[in-house]
């Protein structure tokens, strides 16, 4: 898979995950947000389970309290939503 296609795929998965667990609305609007999101994108890009992620997201279209255990951004999103 080409880099641009992979970036597009992972951005879509990460956005869906954030919306599914409520992290989008809970993101801290502070000076560190850009750096934090950049790190989250790198973690997502390094994940070897995008198919599992897409399947999990399809099964949780109505939302979920937490990410699946294998999500590399699970701790970050849980912290943002007060689930940590």
PAZAPA-4460 file (N, C-alpha, C; in steps of 0.05 Angstrom, whole numbers, plus 32768, in hexadecimal, padded with zeros to 4 digits):
% residues 84
    n_x    n_y    n_z   ca_x   ca_y   ca_z    c_x    c_y    c_z   seq   type   mol
   8011   7FE8   8000   8000   8000   8000   8012   8019   8000     1      X     A
   800C   802C   7FEF   801B   8044   7FEE   8018   8055   8007     2      X     A
   802B   8066   800C   802B   8077   8024   8012   8088   8025     3      X     A
   800B   8095   8010   7FF4   80A7   8010   7FDA   8098   8016     4      X     A
   7FD7   8081   800A   7FBF   8071   800F   7FBE   8068   802C     5      X     A
   7FD6   8060   8036   7FD7   8058   8052   7FD1   806F   8065     6      X     A
   7FDC   8087   805F   7FD5   809E   8070   7FB7   80A4   8070     7      X     A
   7FAB   80A2   8058   7F8E   80A7   8056   7F7E   8093   8066     8      X     A
   7F86   8079   8063   7F78   8064   8072   7F7A   8068   8090     9      X     A
   7F92   806D   809A   7F96   8070   80B6   7F89   8089   80C1    10      X     A
   7F8A   809E   80B2   7F7C   80B7   80BB   7F5E   80B1   80BE    11      X     A
   7F53   80A3   80AB   7F37   809C   80AD   7F31   808A   80C5    12      X     A
   7F42   8076   80CA   7F3E   8065   80E1   7F41   8074   80FC    13      X     A
   7F55   8084   80FD   7F5A   8093   8116   7F42   80A7   811B    14      X     A
   7F39   80B4   8107   7F22   80C6   810A   7F0A   80B8   8113    15      X     A
   7F04   80A1   8107   7EED   8091   810F   7EF0   8087   812C    16      X     A
   7F08   807F   8133   7F0C   8075   814F   7F07   808C   8162    17      X     A
   7F12   80A3   815C   7F0E   80BA   816E   7EF1   80C1   8171    18      X     A
   7EE2   80C0   815B   7EC5   80C6   815D   7EB6   80B0   816C    19      X     A
   7EBE   8097   8168   7EB0   8080   8174   7EB2   8081   8192    20      X     A
   7ECA   8089   819C   7ECE   8088   81BA   7ECA   80A4   81C6    21      X     A
   7EC2   80B8   81B6   7EBD   80D2   81C1   7ED6   80E4   81C5    22      X     A
   7EEC   80DB   81BA   7F05   80EB   81BE   7F06   8104   81AE    23      X     A
   7EF8   8105   8198   7EF8   811D   8188   7EEE   8135   8197    24      X     A
   7ED8   8132   81A5   7ECC   8148   81B4   7EDB   814E   81CE    25      X     A
   7EEC   813B   81D7   7EFA   813E   81F0   7F17   8147   81ED    26      X     A
   7F20   814B   81D4   7F3C   8153   81D0   7F42   816D   81DF    27      X     A
   7F58   816E   81ED   7F5F   8187   81FB   7F67   819C   81E7    28      X     A
   7F5D   81B3   81E9   7F63   81C9   81D6   7F7A   81DA   81E2    29      X     A
   7F91   81CE   81E3   7FA8   81DC   81EE   7FBF   81DC   81DB    30      X     A
   7FD5   81E8   81E3   7FEC   81EB   81D2   7FF9   81D0   81CA    31      X     A
   7FF4   81BB   81D9   8001   81A2   81D4   7FF1   8190   81C0    32      X     A
   7FD9   8198   81B9   7FC7   8187   81A9   7FD4   817F   818E    33      X     A
   7FE1   8191   8180   7FEC   818B   8166   8002   8175   8169    34      X     A
   8013   8178   817C   8029   8164   8180   801D   8149   8189    35      X     A
   8009   814A   819A   7FFC   8132   81A4   7FEE   8123   818D    36      X     A
   7FE0   8132   817B   7FD4   8125   8164   7FE8   811A   8151    37      X     A
   7FFE   8128   814D   8014   811E   813C   801E   8103   8146    38      X     A
   8022   8101   8160   802B   80E8   816C   8016   80D2   8169    39      X     A
   7FFD   80D9   816C   7FE8   80C6   8169   7FE7   80BB   814C    40      X     A
   7FEB   80CD   8139   7FEB   80C4   811D   8002   80B1   8118    41      X     A
   8019   80B7   8123   8030   80A4   8120   802A   8089   812C    42      X     A
   801E   8089   8144   8017   806F   8150   8003   8060   813E    43      X     A
   7FF0   806D   8134   7FDC   8061   8123   7FE9   8056   8109    44      X     A
   7FFB   8066   80FD   8009   805D   80E5   8019   8044   80EA    45      X     A
   8023   8040   8102   8033   8029   8108   8024   8010   8110    46      X     A
   8009   8012   8112   7FF9   7FFC   811A   7FF7   7FE7   8104    47      X     A
   7FF8   7FCE   810C   7FF7   7FB8   80F9   7FDB   7FAB   80F8    48      X     A
   7FC7   7FB8   8104   7FAC   7FAC   8105   7F96   7FBE   80F9    49      X     A
   7F9B   7FCB   80E3   7F86   7FDD   80D8   7F6C   7FCE   80D0    50      X     A
   7F6E   7FB5   80C8   7F56   7FA6   80C1   7F46   7FA0   80DA    51      X     A
   7F54   7F99   80EF   7F46   7F94   8109   7F38   7FAE   8112    52      X     A
   7F46   7FC4   810F   7F3C   7FDE   8117   7F23   7FE5   8108    53      X     A
   7F24   7FE2   80ED   7F0D   7FE8   80DC   7EF5   7FD6   80E4    54      X     A
   7EFA   7FBD   80E9   7EE5   7FAA   80F2   7ED9   7FB2   810C    55      X     A
   7EEA   7FBA   811F   7EE0   7FC2   8139   7ECF   7FDB   8137    56      X     A
   7ED8   7FEE   8127   7EC9   8007   8123   7EAE   8001   8116    57      X     A
   7EAE   7FEF   8102   7E94   7FE8   80F6   7E81   7FDC   810A    58      X     A
   7E8C   7FCC   811D   7E7B   7FC0   8131   7E72   7FD3   8148    59      X     A
   7E7E   7FEA   8149   7E78   7FFE   815E   7E6F   8018   8152    60      X     A
   7E60   8017   813D   7E56   8030   8130   7E46   8042   8142    61      X     A
   7E3A   8037   8157   7E2B   8046   816A   7E3B   8052   8181    62      X     A
   7E55   804D   8180   7E67   8057   8195   7E71   8042   81A8    63      X     A
   7E85   8049   81B7   7E91   8037   81CB   7E9F   8048   81E0    64      X     A
   7EA2   803D   81F8   7EAF   804C   820D   7ECD   804C   820A    65      X     A
   7ED9   8037   81FF   7EF6   8034   81FD   7EFD   8029   81E2    66      X     A
   7F16   802D   81DA   7F21   8021   81C2   7F26   8003   81C7    67      X     A
   7F2B   7FF4   81B3   7F33   7FD8   81B7   7F4F   7FD7   81C4    68      X     A
   7F55   7FC2   81D2   7F6E   7FC0   81E1   7F87   7FC4   81D0    69      X     A
   7F86   7FBE   81B6   7F9D   7FC0   81A5   7FA2   7FDC   819A    70      X     A
   7F90   7FEE   819F   7F92   8009   8194   7FAA   8018   81A1    71      X     A
   7FBC   8021   8191   7FD4   802E   819B   7FCE   804A   81A6    72      X     A
   7FB6   8054   81A0   7FAE   806E   81AB   7F99   806C   81C1    73      X     A
   7F94   8054   81CA   7F7F   804F   81DE   7F83   805F   81F7    74      X     A
   7F9C   805F   8201   7FA1   806E   821A   7F9D   808C   8217    75      X     A
   7FA6   8097   8200   7FA2   80B3   81FB   7F84   80BA   81FA    76      X     A
   7F75   80AB   81EA   7F59   80B1   81E7   7F4A   80AD   8202    77      X     A
   7F52   8099   8211   7F46   8095   822C   7F4C   80AC   823E    78      X     A
   7F64   80B6   823D   7F6B   80CE   824D   7F5A   80E6   8246    79      X     A
   7F57   80EA   822C   7F47   8101   8223   7F2A   80FF   822B    80      X     A
   7F1F   80E6   822C   7F03   80E3   8232   7EFE   80DD   8250    81      X     A
   7F13   80DD   8260   7F10   80D9   827C   7F0C   80BB   8284    82      X     A
   7F14   80A9   8272   7F10   808D   8277   7F29   8080   8282    83      X     A
   7F3F   808F   8287   7F58   8083   8291   7F57   807F   82AE    84      X     A
***
